[in-house]
Amino acid sequence: MEYEIIENRRKIYIKLEGENKFLKVSLDYEKGGMNYFHGGTDARGIKLHFTQIERIKRDGYNMETFYVGCSTNGFKAVVKRTKRLNTKQLNKYFLAVVNHKEELKCLYLNQDQNKLFKFIAILNQEVK
């Protein structure tokens, strides 16, 4: 398992079936507001993103390949609505996500939103 922490974004890479295929799960804080892409407003808070990628190491660099506009490729969900960034709280959520990496893999592969909401409720109980 590999993970990265860059400013207010935390990423974990979970190996999937196939060569160089990974599930990138990122947890980050978003300010929210108007979203001109879909014409609505996004909530402010901590969000969980799922994206299937291919990672290739070439010349000492990691390259990620992903597909834009593919509805089965990824999704995101609000984990906790907050008024401002709380790095300590974000780190607690990230540790909880790392501890449940196999469940996250199953959630992504099954694409079941009800189980995702139950998982988010479990995360919120663990972080309290």
Secondary structure, DSSP 4 states (H G I P E B T S, - for coil): -EEEEETTEEEEEEE-SSTTEEEEEEEEEE--EEETTTTEEEPPEEEEEEEEEEEEEETTEEEEE--SS-TTTEEEEEEEE-SS--HHHHHHHHHHHHHTHHHHHHHHHHT-HHHHHHHHHHHHHHH-
